[in-house]
Every structure is written in structure tokens, then in C-alpha cells.
Amino acid sequence: MHALGRIGTPGDVAAVIAFLLGAEASFVTGATWLVDGGMLASF
């Protein structure tokens, strides 16, 4: 049932948050980031 074959963890979400807080994401604006393991895309 899960697109990636596993249930997401708080660490999965934290990794995206850490990226967005870092310098690598300094040019990211107005984006929506889905951290759902591909669940929305599998419908």
C-alpha cells in the first residue's frame, strides 16, 4: 500500500526541514514540499 514500501518516520520529515533551513535551499521560494513517500502520486 505504501509507494516506497515502508511507513515514513519523523526523521524523514526532519531531513526535509533540515534541508529547507540550510544554505542549499536559500533560493527556494513559494514551494510546496510533500513528504509522503509518494502516497499522493500513487492514486
C-alpha distance matrix in Angstrom:
0.0 3.8 6.4 8.9 7.4 8.8 9.6 12.6 16.1 19.3 20.6 18.2 19.6 23.1 23.1 22.8 25.4 27.7 27.5 28.4 31.3 32.6 35.2 32.7 31.3 34.9 34.7 31.4 32.2 30.5 26.9 23.6 21.2 17.6 16.1 12.5 11.1 10.7 8.5 11.6 12.2 9.1 10.6
3.8 0.0 3.8 5.6 5.0 6.0 6.8 9.3 12.9 16.1 17.1 14.5 16.1 19.5 19.4 19.1 21.9 24.0 23.8 24.8 27.7 28.9 31.4 29.0 27.8 31.3 31.3 28.1 29.1 27.7 24.1 20.9 18.2 14.6 12.8 9.3 7.5 7.8 6.4 10.1 10.7 8.5 10.9
6.4 3.8 0.0 3.8 5.6 7.7 9.2 10.6 14.3 17.3 17.7 14.6 16.2 19.6 18.8 18.2 21.3 23.3 22.5 23.6 26.7 27.6 29.8 27.1 25.9 29.5 29.2 26.1 27.3 26.0 22.3 19.4 16.7 13.4 12.1 9.0 6.3 5.4 5.7 8.9 8.3 6.5 9.8
8.9 5.6 3.8 0.0 3.8 5.6 8.0 9.0 12.4 15.6 15.3 12.4 14.7 17.7 16.5 16.5 19.8 21.3 20.6 22.2 25.1 25.7 28.0 25.2 24.5 28.3 28.3 25.5 27.1 26.3 22.6 20.0 16.8 13.9 11.7 9.4 5.9 6.8 8.3 11.6 11.1 10.0 13.5
7.4 5.0 5.6 3.8 0.0 3.8 7.2 9.6 12.7 16.3 16.4 14.0 16.6 19.4 18.7 19.2 22.2 23.6 23.4 25.1 27.8 28.5 31.0 28.4 27.8 31.5 31.8 28.9 30.5 29.7 26.0 23.2 20.0 16.9 14.5 11.8 8.7 10.0 10.3 14.0 13.8 11.9 15.0
8.8 6.0 7.7 5.6 3.8 0.0 3.8 6.4 9.2 12.9 13.3 11.4 14.0 16.7 16.5 17.4 20.0 21.5 21.7 23.5 25.8 26.8 29.5 27.4 26.7 30.4 31.0 28.1 29.7 28.9 25.3 22.4 19.1 16.0 13.0 10.6 8.3 10.7 10.7 14.5 15.2 13.8 16.6
9.6 6.8 9.2 8.0 7.2 3.8 0.0 3.8 6.6 10.1 11.4 9.9 11.8 14.6 15.2 15.9 18.1 19.9 20.6 22.0 24.1 25.5 28.6 26.7 25.7 29.2 30.0 27.0 28.2 27.2 23.9 20.7 17.5 14.4 11.3 8.9 7.9 10.8 10.1 13.6 15.2 14.3 16.6
12.6 9.3 10.6 9.0 9.6 6.4 3.8 0.0 3.8 6.9 8.0 6.2 8.0 10.9 11.5 12.2 14.3 16.1 17.0 18.3 20.3 21.8 24.9 23.3 22.2 25.7 26.7 23.7 25.0 24.2 21.0 18.0 14.7 12.0 8.4 7.2 6.8 10.4 10.4 13.4 15.2 15.2 17.6
16.1 12.9 14.3 12.4 12.7 9.2 6.6 3.8 0.0 3.8 5.2 5.3 7.0 8.8 10.1 11.7 13.1 14.5 16.1 17.6 19.0 20.6 23.9 22.8 21.9 25.2 26.7 24.0 25.4 24.9 22.0 19.3 15.9 13.8 10.1 10.0 10.1 13.8 14.0 16.7 18.6 18.9 21.2
19.3 16.1 17.3 15.6 16.3 12.9 10.1 6.9 3.8 0.0 3.8 5.4 5.3 6.1 8.7 10.3 10.6 12.1 14.4 15.5 16.4 18.3 21.9 21.2 20.2 23.2 25.0 22.4 23.6 23.3 20.7 18.3 15.1 13.7 10.3 11.2 12.2 15.8 16.1 18.2 20.4 21.2 23.2
20.6 17.1 17.7 15.3 16.4 13.3 11.4 8.0 5.2 3.8 0.0 3.8 5.4 4.8 6.0 8.8 9.6 10.0 12.2 14.1 14.9 16.1 19.6 18.8 18.4 21.6 23.6 21.3 23.1 23.3 20.7 18.7 15.3 14.4 10.9 12.4 12.5 16.2 17.3 19.5 21.1 22.1 24.5
18.2 14.5 14.6 12.4 14.0 11.4 9.9 6.2 5.3 5.4 3.8 0.0 3.8 5.5 5.3 6.8 9.0 10.1 11.1 13.0 14.7 15.8 19.0 17.6 16.9 20.3 21.8 19.2 21.0 21.1 18.1 16.0 12.4 11.2 7.6 9.2 9.0 12.6 14.1 16.1 17.5 18.6 21.2
19.6 16.1 16.2 14.7 16.6 14.0 11.8 8.0 7.0 5.3 5.4 3.8 0.0 3.8 5.4 5.4 6.4 8.7 10.1 10.9 12.5 14.5 17.8 16.8 15.4 18.6 20.1 17.2 18.5 18.3 15.6 13.5 10.2 9.5 6.3 8.8 10.1 13.3 14.3 15.7 17.5 19.2 21.3
23.1 19.5 19.6 17.7 19.4 16.7 14.6 10.9 8.8 6.1 4.8 5.5 3.8 0.0 3.8 5.4 5.0 6.0 8.5 9.8 10.4 12.2 15.8 15.4 14.5 17.3 19.5 17.2 18.8 19.2 17.0 15.5 12.5 12.6 9.9 12.6 13.6 16.8 18.1 19.4 21.1 22.8 25.0
23.1 19.4 18.8 16.5 18.7 16.5 15.2 11.5 10.1 8.7 6.0 5.3 5.4 3.8 0.0 3.8 5.4 5.1 6.2 8.7 9.9 10.6 13.9 12.8 12.5 15.8 17.8 15.8 18.0 18.9 16.4 15.4 12.0 12.5 9.9 12.8 12.9 15.9 18.0 19.3 20.3 22.2 24.8
22.8 19.1 18.2 16.5 19.2 17.4 15.9 12.2 11.7 10.3 8.8 6.8 5.4 5.4 3.8 0.0 3.8 5.4 5.1 6.2 8.6 9.9 12.9 11.5 10.2 13.6 15.0 12.6 14.6 15.2 12.6 11.6 8.4 9.5 7.7 11.2 12.0 14.4 16.5 17.1 18.2 20.5 22.9
25.4 21.9 21.3 19.8 22.2 20.0 18.1 14.3 13.1 10.6 9.6 9.0 6.4 5.0 5.4 3.8 0.0 3.8 5.4 5.1 6.2 8.7 12.1 11.8 10.2 12.8 14.8 12.5 14.0 14.8 12.9 12.2 9.8 11.4 10.0 13.6 15.0 17.4 19.1 19.4 20.9 23.4 25.3
27.7 24.0 23.3 21.3 23.6 21.5 19.9 16.1 14.5 12.1 10.0 10.1 8.7 6.0 5.1 5.4 3.8 0.0 3.8 5.5 5.1 6.2 9.9 10.0 9.6 12.1 14.8 13.4 15.5 17.0 15.5 15.3 12.8 14.6 12.9 16.4 17.2 19.8 21.8 22.5 23.6 25.9 28.2
27.5 23.8 22.5 20.6 23.4 21.7 20.6 17.0 16.1 14.4 12.2 11.1 10.1 8.5 6.2 5.1 5.4 3.8 0.0 3.8 5.4 5.2 8.0 6.9 6.5 9.6 11.9 10.6 13.3 15.2 13.4 13.8 11.3 13.6 12.5 16.1 16.6 18.6 21.1 21.5 22.1 24.7 27.1
28.4 24.8 23.6 22.2 25.1 23.5 22.0 18.3 17.6 15.5 14.1 13.0 10.9 9.8 8.7 6.2 5.1 5.5 3.8 0.0 3.8 5.5 7.9 7.5 5.2 7.7 9.8 8.0 10.1 11.9 10.6 11.4 9.8 12.7 12.5 16.3 17.5 19.2 21.3 21.1 22.0 24.9 26.9
31.3 27.7 26.7 25.1 27.8 25.8 24.1 20.3 19.0 16.4 14.9 14.7 12.5 10.4 9.9 8.6 6.2 5.1 5.4 3.8 0.0 3.8 6.9 8.3 6.9 8.1 11.2 10.3 12.1 14.2 13.7 14.6 13.3 16.0 15.5 19.2 20.5 22.5 24.5 24.4 25.5 28.4 30.3
32.6 28.9 27.6 25.7 28.5 26.8 25.5 21.8 20.6 18.3 16.1 15.8 14.5 12.2 10.6 9.9 8.7 6.2 5.2 5.5 3.8 0.0 3.8 5.4 5.9 7.1 10.5 10.6 13.3 16.0 15.3 16.7 15.1 17.9 17.3 21.0 21.7 23.6 26.1 26.2 26.8 29.6 31.9
35.2 31.4 29.8 28.0 31.0 29.5 28.6 24.9 23.9 21.9 19.6 19.0 17.8 15.8 13.9 12.9 12.1 9.9 8.0 7.9 6.9 3.8 0.0 3.8 5.4 5.1 8.5 10.0 13.0 16.2 16.0 18.1 17.0 20.1 19.9 23.6 24.1 25.7 28.3 28.2 28.4 31.4 33.7
32.7 29.0 27.1 25.2 28.4 27.4 26.7 23.3 22.8 21.2 18.8 17.6 16.8 15.4 12.8 11.5 11.8 10.0 6.9 7.5 8.3 5.4 3.8 0.0 3.8 5.7 7.7 8.7 12.3 15.4 14.5 16.5 15.1 18.1 18.0 21.5 21.6 22.9 25.9 25.7 25.6 28.6 31.0
31.3 27.8 25.9 24.5 27.8 26.7 25.7 22.2 21.9 20.2 18.4 16.9 15.4 14.5 12.5 10.2 10.2 9.6 6.5 5.2 6.9 5.9 5.4 3.8 0.0 3.8 5.5 5.3 8.7 11.7 10.9 13.1 12.2 15.5 16.0 19.6 20.3 21.3 24.0 23.5 23.6 26.8 28.9
34.9 31.3 29.5 28.3 31.5 30.4 29.2 25.7 25.2 23.2 21.6 20.3 18.6 17.3 15.8 13.6 12.8 12.1 9.6 7.7 8.1 7.1 5.1 5.7 3.8 0.0 3.8 5.7 8.2 11.8 12.2 15.0 14.9 18.5 19.2 22.9 23.9 24.8 27.3 26.5 26.7 30.1 31.9
34.7 31.3 29.2 28.3 31.8 31.0 30.0 26.7 26.7 25.0 23.6 21.8 20.1 19.5 17.8 15.0 14.8 14.8 11.9 9.8 11.2 10.5 8.5 7.7 5.5 3.8 0.0 3.8 6.4 10.0 10.6 13.9 14.4 18.1 19.5 23.0 23.9 24.2 26.8 25.6 25.5 29.0 30.7
31.4 28.1 26.1 25.5 28.9 28.1 27.0 23.7 24.0 22.4 21.3 19.2 17.2 17.2 15.8 12.6 12.5 13.4 10.6 8.0 10.3 10.6 10.0 8.7 5.3 5.7 3.8 0.0 3.8 7.0 6.9 10.1 10.7 14.5 16.2 19.6 20.7 21.0 23.4 22.0 22.1 25.7 27.2
32.2 29.1 27.3 27.1 30.5 29.7 28.2 25.0 25.4 23.6 23.1 21.0 18.5 18.8 18.0 14.6 14.0 15.5 13.3 10.1 12.1 13.3 13.0 12.3 8.7 8.2 6.4 3.8 0.0 3.8 5.6 9.2 11.0 14.8 17.0 20.3 22.0 22.0 23.9 22.0 22.5 26.2 27.2
30.5 27.7 26.0 26.3 29.7 28.9 27.2 24.2 24.9 23.3 23.3 21.1 18.3 19.2 18.9 15.2 14.8 17.0 15.2 11.9 14.2 16.0 16.2 15.4 11.7 11.8 10.0 7.0 3.8 0.0 3.8 6.9 9.8 13.2 16.0 18.8 21.0 20.6 22.0 19.8 20.6 24.2 24.8
26.9 24.1 22.3 22.6 26.0 25.3 23.9 21.0 22.0 20.7 20.7 18.1 15.6 17.0 16.4 12.6 12.9 15.5 13.4 10.6 13.7 15.3 16.0 14.5 10.9 12.2 10.6 6.9 5.6 3.8 0.0 3.8 6.3 9.7 12.6 15.4 17.3 16.9 18.5 16.5 17.1 20.7 21.6
23.6 20.9 19.4 20.0 23.2 22.4 20.7 18.0 19.3 18.3 18.7 16.0 13.5 15.5 15.4 11.6 12.2 15.3 13.8 11.4 14.6 16.7 18.1 16.5 13.1 15.0 13.9 10.1 9.2 6.9 3.8 0.0 3.8 6.4 9.7 12.1 14.5 14.1 15.2 13.2 14.3 17.8 18.5
21.2 18.2 16.7 16.8 20.0 19.1 17.5 14.7 15.9 15.1 15.3 12.4 10.2 12.5 12.0 8.4 9.8 12.8 11.3 9.8 13.3 15.1 17.0 15.1 12.2 14.9 14.4 10.7 11.0 9.8 6.3 3.8 0.0 3.8 6.3 9.2 11.3 11.5 13.1 11.9 13.0 16.2 17.6
17.6 14.6 13.4 13.9 16.9 16.0 14.4 12.0 13.8 13.7 14.4 11.2 9.5 12.6 12.5 9.5 11.4 14.6 13.6 12.7 16.0 17.9 20.1 18.1 15.5 18.5 18.1 14.5 14.8 13.2 9.7 6.4 3.8 0.0 3.8 5.7 8.2 8.3 9.4 8.5 10.1 13.0 14.4
16.1 12.8 12.1 11.7 14.5 13.0 11.3 8.4 10.1 10.3 10.9 7.6 6.3 9.9 9.9 7.7 10.0 12.9 12.5 12.5 15.5 17.3 19.9 18.0 16.0 19.2 19.5 16.2 17.0 16.0 12.6 9.7 6.3 3.8 0.0 3.8 6.0 7.8 9.1 9.7 11.4 13.5 15.5
12.5 9.3 9.0 9.4 11.8 10.6 8.9 7.2 10.0 11.2 12.4 9.2 8.8 12.6 12.8 11.2 13.6 16.4 16.1 16.3 19.2 21.0 23.6 21.5 19.6 22.9 23.0 19.6 20.3 18.8 15.4 12.1 9.2 5.7 3.8 0.0 3.8 5.4 5.6 7.1 9.2 10.5 12.5
11.1 7.5 6.3 5.9 8.7 8.3 7.9 6.8 10.1 12.2 12.5 9.0 10.1 13.6 12.9 12.0 15.0 17.2 16.6 17.5 20.5 21.7 24.1 21.6 20.3 23.9 23.9 20.7 22.0 21.0 17.3 14.5 11.3 8.2 6.0 3.8 0.0 3.8 5.6 8.2 8.9 9.6 12.5
10.7 7.8 5.4 6.8 10.0 10.7 10.8 10.4 13.8 15.8 16.2 12.6 13.3 16.8 15.9 14.4 17.4 19.8 18.6 19.2 22.5 23.6 25.7 22.9 21.3 24.8 24.2 21.0 22.0 20.6 16.9 14.1 11.5 8.3 7.8 5.4 3.8 0.0 3.8 5.6 5.2 6.3 9.4
8.5 6.4 5.7 8.3 10.3 10.7 10.1 10.4 14.0 16.1 17.3 14.1 14.3 18.1 18.0 16.5 19.1 21.8 21.1 21.3 24.5 26.1 28.3 25.9 24.0 27.3 26.8 23.4 23.9 22.0 18.5 15.2 13.1 9.4 9.1 5.6 5.6 3.8 0.0 3.8 5.5 5.3 7.2
11.6 10.1 8.9 11.6 14.0 14.5 13.6 13.4 16.7 18.2 19.5 16.1 15.7 19.4 19.3 17.1 19.4 22.5 21.5 21.1 24.4 26.2 28.2 25.7 23.5 26.5 25.6 22.0 22.0 19.8 16.5 13.2 11.9 8.5 9.7 7.1 8.2 5.6 3.8 0.0 3.8 5.5 6.0
12.2 10.7 8.3 11.1 13.8 15.2 15.2 15.2 18.6 20.4 21.1 17.5 17.5 21.1 20.3 18.2 20.9 23.6 22.1 22.0 25.5 26.8 28.4 25.6 23.6 26.7 25.5 22.1 22.5 20.6 17.1 14.3 13.0 10.1 11.4 9.2 8.9 5.2 5.5 3.8 0.0 3.8 5.6
9.1 8.5 6.5 10.0 11.9 13.8 14.3 15.2 18.9 21.2 22.1 18.6 19.2 22.8 22.2 20.5 23.4 25.9 24.7 24.9 28.4 29.6 31.4 28.6 26.8 30.1 29.0 25.7 26.2 24.2 20.7 17.8 16.2 13.0 13.5 10.5 9.6 6.3 5.3 5.5 3.8 0.0 3.8
10.6 10.9 9.8 13.5 15.0 16.6 16.6 17.6 21.2 23.2 24.5 21.2 21.3 25.0 24.8 22.9 25.3 28.2 27.1 26.9 30.3 31.9 33.7 31.0 28.9 31.9 30.7 27.2 27.2 24.8 21.6 18.5 17.6 14.4 15.5 12.5 12.5 9.4 7.2 6.0 5.6 3.8 0.0
